[in-house]
Amino acid sequence: MRVLTTLRDVRLPDAWVGAGVVRDLVWGELYGSGFQPSAVRDIDVAYFDPDDLSRERDDRATRELWAAWPDQPWEAKNQAAVHTWYEAKFGNAAEPLGSVAEAIATWPETATTVGVRLDGSGEIQVLAPLGLDDLMGGVWRRNPRRVSVERSLERLARHRPADRWPGVRVVPPI
């Protein structure tokens, strides 16, 4: 909850916490030995600012989160700007996106295509453009929207979902 409160209070445009940290929390509780905050490698923050596509915007957003709650592995990325750097980093082009929901729908595994945040009254909002079935059902499945089979296999080897969460079912990438 402190992560969500911090995100809300920093007021990045259309910002959501998502990806691995949400998956790790849910799967740690449902399919593992519990969620371990100390094991979180990064707190992915997706926001949408079409008026500033610079890398400095991401750095500034990350610094703002860090200032609000230091010593956390914040990683803020402007989803409006992903198409400007994605090909150089991953080898394939990404189309410009019109919203944070469109962006989240392209994330690597279907179980990670989920964002959460607090609204102004403290209610949790969930953004799940591909639904919640794979996250809640413990299914690791490649999202073919942007991730190649090869990259998916690399992610599978690195994350080892069957070892980390014994009840999770891995759907081999095809």
C-alpha positions as semicolon CSV with decimal commas, in nm:
position;residue;x (nm);y (nm);z (nm)
1;M;0,000;0,000;0,000
2;R;0,288;0,237;0,065
3;V;0,406;0,193;-0,295
4;L;0,059;0,282;-0,422
5;T;0,029;0,578;-0,186
6;T;0,369;0,708;-0,292
7;L;0,277;0,676;-0,658
8;R;-0,051;0,860;-0,606
9;D;0,114;1,138;-0,409
10;V;0,388;1,197;-0,667
11;R;0,116;1,259;-0,929
12;L;0,281;1,132;-1,244
13;P;0,035;1,147;-1,536
14;D;-0,180;0,834;-1,570
15;A;0,063;0,632;-1,356
16;W;0,029;0,267;-1,254
17;V;0,246;0,015;-1,070
18;G;0,261;-0,304;-1,268
19;A;0,442;-0,594;-1,426
20;G;0,665;-0,817;-1,214
21;V;0,600;-0,660;-0,876
22;V;0,226;-0,722;-0,909
23;R;0,282;-1,074;-1,039
24;D;0,534;-1,148;-0,762
25;L;0,292;-1,028;-0,494
26;V;-0,003;-1,229;-0,624
27;W;0,192;-1,544;-0,708
28;G;0,398;-1,530;-0,391
29;E;0,079;-1,539;-0,188
30;L;-0,117;-1,784;-0,405
31;Y;0,152;-2,019;-0,539
32;G;0,468;-1,965;-0,337
33;S;0,587;-1,918;0,017
34;G;0,452;-1,564;0,049
35;F;0,548;-1,228;-0,092
36;Q;0,898;-1,110;-0,003
37;P;0,927;-0,729;-0,046
38;S;1,305;-0,754;-0,006
39;A;1,321;-0,973;-0,318
40;V;1,163;-0,709;-0,543
41;R;1,417;-0,619;-0,812
42;D;1,225;-0,320;-0,943
43;I;0,900;-0,138;-0,892
44;D;0,782;-0,080;-1,247
45;V;0,586;0,241;-1,283
46;A;0,413;0,294;-1,615
47;Y;0,296;0,647;-1,682
48;F;0,179;0,830;-1,993
49;D;0,313;1,174;-2,083
50;P;0,285;1,240;-2,459
51;D;0,418;1,595;-2,412
52;D;0,770;1,487;-2,311
53;L;0,918;1,178;-2,477
54;S;1,274;1,237;-2,354
55;R;1,474;0,987;-2,150
56;E;1,525;1,271;-1,901
57;R;1,149;1,256;-1,833
58;D;1,186;0,897;-1,711
59;D;1,489;0,993;-1,501
60;R;1,298;1,284;-1,348
61;A;0,994;1,065;-1,273
62;T;1,216;0,803;-1,107
63;R;1,390;1,074;-0,900
64;E;1,052;1,209;-0,786
65;L;0,948;0,863;-0,667
66;W;1,286;0,812;-0,500
67;A;1,251;1,149;-0,321
68;A;0,909;1,047;-0,192
69;W;1,030;0,706;-0,072
70;P;1,406;0,656;-0,091
71;D;1,590;0,326;-0,117
72;Q;1,320;0,160;-0,325
73;P;1,396;0,014;-0,670
74;W;1,172;0,255;-0,861
75;E;1,179;0,231;-1,240
76;A;0,947;0,478;-1,411
77;K;0,891;0,454;-1,786
78;N;0,685;0,687;-2,000
79;Q;0,478;0,450;-2,209
80;A;0,417;0,728;-2,464
81;A;0,792;0,717;-2,541
82;V;0,862;0,342;-2,561
83;H;0,866;0,346;-2,941
84;T;1,159;0,591;-2,932
85;W;1,402;0,347;-2,763
86;Y;1,256;-0,004;-2,778
87;E;1,417;-0,118;-3,103
88;A;1,766;-0,012;-2,991
89;K;1,727;-0,212;-2,669
90;F;1,536;-0,520;-2,787
91;G;1,597;-0,542;-3,161
92;N;1,244;-0,503;-3,289
93;A;1,040;-0,191;-3,345
94;A;0,752;-0,086;-3,121
95;E;0,461;0,114;-3,250
96;P;0,365;0,443;-3,082
97;L;0,088;0,384;-2,830
98;G;-0,208;0,603;-2,746
99;S;-0,258;0,518;-2,380
100;V;-0,106;0,344;-2,082
101;A;-0,365;0,065;-2,124
102;E;-0,241;0,000;-2,479
103;A;0,114;-0,015;-2,345
104;I;0,038;-0,252;-2,059
105;A;-0,134;-0,482;-2,310
106;T;0,207;-0,532;-2,478
107;W;0,405;-0,640;-2,172
108;P;0,594;-0,972;-2,199
109;E;0,368;-1,223;-2,023
110;T;-0,008;-1,211;-1,999
111;A;0,007;-1,240;-1,620
112;T;0,212;-0,918;-1,606
113;T;-0,024;-0,709;-1,818
114;V;-0,175;-0,562;-1,503
115;G;-0,140;-0,223;-1,337
116;V;-0,271;-0,103;-1,003
117;R;-0,299;0,238;-0,838
118;L;-0,493;0,429;-0,576
119;D;-0,753;0,681;-0,676
120;G;-0,804;1,008;-0,491
121;S;-1,025;0,848;-0,228
122;G;-0,783;0,564;-0,154
123;E;-0,963;0,294;-0,354
124;I;-0,748;0,050;-0,547
125;Q;-0,795;0,063;-0,923
126;V;-0,691;-0,226;-1,147
127;L;-0,603;-0,190;-1,513
128;A;-0,593;-0,530;-1,683
129;P;-0,634;-0,491;-2,060
130;L;-0,588;-0,867;-2,115
131;G;-0,787;-0,965;-1,808
132;L;-0,684;-1,121;-1,479
133;D;-0,728;-1,490;-1,560
134;D;-0,359;-1,575;-1,607
135;L;-0,245;-1,367;-1,309
136;M;-0,501;-1,514;-1,071
137;G;-0,489;-1,860;-1,227
138;G;-0,111;-1,890;-1,209
139;V;-0,042;-1,919;-1,581
140;W;0,291;-1,804;-1,729
141;R;0,219;-1,740;-2,096
142;R;0,401;-1,535;-2,360
143;N;0,221;-1,226;-2,476
144;P;0,279;-1,241;-2,854
145;R;0,195;-0,874;-2,902
146;R;0,560;-0,769;-2,881
147;V;0,774;-1,049;-2,736
148;S;0,940;-1,299;-2,968
149;V;0,958;-1,668;-2,887
150;E;1,335;-1,635;-2,836
151;R;1,300;-1,346;-2,592
152;S;1,023;-1,531;-2,413
153;L;1,247;-1,836;-2,369
154;E;1,520;-1,611;-2,227
155;R;1,274;-1,459;-1,980
156;L;1,147;-1,803;-1,884
157;A;1,502;-1,923;-1,810
158;R;1,583;-1,608;-1,612
159;H;1,263;-1,595;-1,404
160;R;1,222;-1,973;-1,347
161;P;0,851;-1,945;-1,261
162;A;0,797;-2,317;-1,191
163;D;1,076;-2,309;-0,932
164;R;0,970;-1,982;-0,769
165;W;0,598;-2,059;-0,762
166;P;0,540;-2,436;-0,761
167;G;0,169;-2,409;-0,844
168;V;0,222;-2,200;-1,158
169;R;0,163;-2,361;-1,497
170;V;0,404;-2,262;-1,774
171;V;0,265;-2,254;-2,126
172;P;0,566;-2,307;-2,355
173;P;0,612;-2,018;-2,597
174;I;0,527;-2,094;-2,958
